[in-house]
């Protein structure tokens, strides 16, 4: 049976800064490598961020020359405009092409995503590696797709959502991301990060685990609800692959709960010693203890990213953070005394936030942000999060489709009046030298 031709696309990101700096989306790289390994389709890839010319012309050439049957794309809810633009172009170039969309934008609120982009034929909900292989196999054989877990599609004018896909338990069995397929060499060259000293360095991200066992109200985990880790053997095999193929000066380990036990941290630090580059990890505040700090001290750990979110215990409880201000201050001071660079921040606008709690956190931030290198930001009620669901239920977001199309703007779901809320927004804008996209749908 003849294989279908699929084109996997990373859009040219217009939602990011004017400098064109972007973060490589590893999800579609995993999809590509898994599809290529399964050999169920002829897979082609394109990263439009590193292609000269108009997107429509590039896509037209690729779709036409290679007789593309399917276009696949994915991303986060905040990238709606970029994703929608590409699938519209694909349908304009070839109305009979099938489009598949995955990632956080689809997993968070599948019906809203489908409704906002009528050009989508199939949505993939949750982890997509196994799902897309089964979906393409069914399309190749012209079989019904309603038996495939983890998808949404239209049938007879209505949306059909199949049962949830079971999460992938053994992450070590997944192939490494398809770096070569998406111009990773150009990405590292053209998107350098700046260190504190102003030095440019090439940052490589390695996924060490998926999901999180906690349920903070502002968070959403597209990869599922069960936290799973890769083995260190698997992680270091990928690091060795990256070192042998690219110029690496920094590794960022993407794993929200890296320090599930200190032995894993000890083993990781020991295995990093032979490598000539810096690295970073992510930790929860309540996982930081003196033994852990001693393990990390005197290593090449450049940054430790920790979640703070607020200085108000009342707001922290509302966020389901499971930590207190006392724990935050103890942990940050422990890291500082060990000369370990922490990166953390506070976010304003939780549903329990009052002008008093926001002012308290703002004052605490101003006293400490230089010492602990913190940032300040506003909460965004991203689709899929508890805050988003609350906002939809209370009609603070009366139209989820429009909210998505508007780029998931900042909304007031706090206990503050709109004028008080805007007062905090403007204070944070001054800190960040930027203007926020704020909407009050209730007044429209």
Residue, then its C-alpha position, 0 to 999 in steps of 0.5 A: x500500500x502506498x504511503x501518504x506524504x506528510x509535511x510537519x511544519x514549525x511556523x514562522x513565529x510572529x507572536x514573539x519579539x521583533x528580534x525573532x528569537x524563539x524557543x524551539x518547540x520540542x514536541x513536534x521534533x518528537x512527533x517527527x522522529x517517532x513517525x520516521x521510526x514507525x515508517x508509516x508515512x513519507x515524512x518531510x519537515x520544514x522550520x519556516x523560521x529559517x527559510x527565506x521568502x514568503x510562507x505561502x510560496x515556501x509551503x506551495x512549493x513543498x506541498x505541490x512538489x512532494x504531493x503532500x497529503x497531510x500537513x501537521x502542526x502544533x503548539x501552545x494556545x498563545x501561538x494561535x495566530x501562527x498555527x491558524x495562519x499556516x493551516x489556512x495557507x495549506x487549505x488555500x494551496x490545496x483544499x483537499x489536504x488533510x490538516x492535523x493539529x496537536x500540542x497544548x492548544x488542542x489538548x487544553x480545550x479541544x472543541x474551542x480549538x477546533x471551532x476557532x480553526x475550521x480548517x483543522x481536520x483532526x486534533x490530537x489530544x495529549x501526547x501525540x507520538x502513538x496517536x499520530x501513527x495510528x491516525x495516519x495508518x487509518x487514513x492510509x488504509x481509508x479506515x474509520x478513525x473513531x476507534x483511535x484514542x486521543x483525537x477529535x474530529x468533525x463528523x456530520x456537523x458535530x465534534x467527535x472526541x474519542x477516549x483519552x490516550x493512555x500516557x506513555x509510561x516508559x519515556x526511554x523508548x521514545x527516539x530522540x527529537x528530530x533535530x536535523x529535520x528542523x534546522x537545529x544547527x541554524x537555530x543555535x546559531x541564529x538564536x543565541x541567548x545572553x548570559x548575565x555577562x552579555x556573552x552569547x551562548x547556544x542553549x540546548x533544551x533536553x526533556x528529562x521528564x513529562x508532566x507534574x504531580x502538582x496542580x497549580x491553578x495557573x498551570x496546564x500540562x499537555x503531556x498528561x497528569x502523571x509525572x514520569x522521568x527518563x532514566x539518566x542513561x537515556x538523558x546522557x545518551x541524548x546529551x552525547x548525541x547533541x555534543x557530537x553534532x552541535x556546538x553546545x555551551x549550555x544545557x537546560x534540563x526541562x523537568x519540573x520535578x528534577x529533585x524527586x530524590x537527592x540521589x538522582x541529583x547526585x548522580x546527575x552532577x557526577x555525570x555532568x563533570x566531564x562536559x565542558x559547558x554549563x547547565x540548569x535545572x528546575x526545582x520546587x521550593x519545598x525540594x530544596x534542602x541543605x543536602x541538595x544545595x551541597x550537591x549542586x554547589x561547586x558544579x557548573x550549574x548556571x541557573x536553578x529555576x524555582x517557582x515562587x509566584x507570590x509572597x502572600x500565603x493566602x494567594x499561595x494557598x489559592x494557587x495550590x502551590x503547597x509552599x509558604x513565604x517562610x519556605x521561599x525565603x529559606x530556600x532562596x537564602x540557602x541557594x544564595x549563600x551557596x553562590x547558586x544562581x536562582x531564577x524565580x518570579x512573582x505573578x499577580x492576579x490570582x483569583x484570591x488576589x486583593x489589592x492588599x496581597x498584590x501590594x504586599x507581594x510587590x513590596x516584597x519583590x522590590x526589596x528582594x528582586x536584585x538579591x534573588x534575581x526575580x522577575x514580575x509578571x501578570x497571570x495569564x489564564x491559559x486554556x486548560x488551567x483551573x483559572x481558565x475554567x473558572x473564568x469561563x464558568x463565571x463568564x469573565x471569558x464569555x467566548x473562549x473562541x474569541x479569547x483564543x483568537x485574541x491571544x489569551x490576553x490578561x483578564x481580571x479574575x481577582x478580588x480587585x476592582x478593575x481600576x485596582x487591577x489596572x494599577x497593579x498591571x501598570x506597576x508590573x509594566x513599568x518593571x518590565x518596560x512593556x505593555x500588556x494585552x489586557x481585556x475586560x470582556x464583561x464591559x464589551 
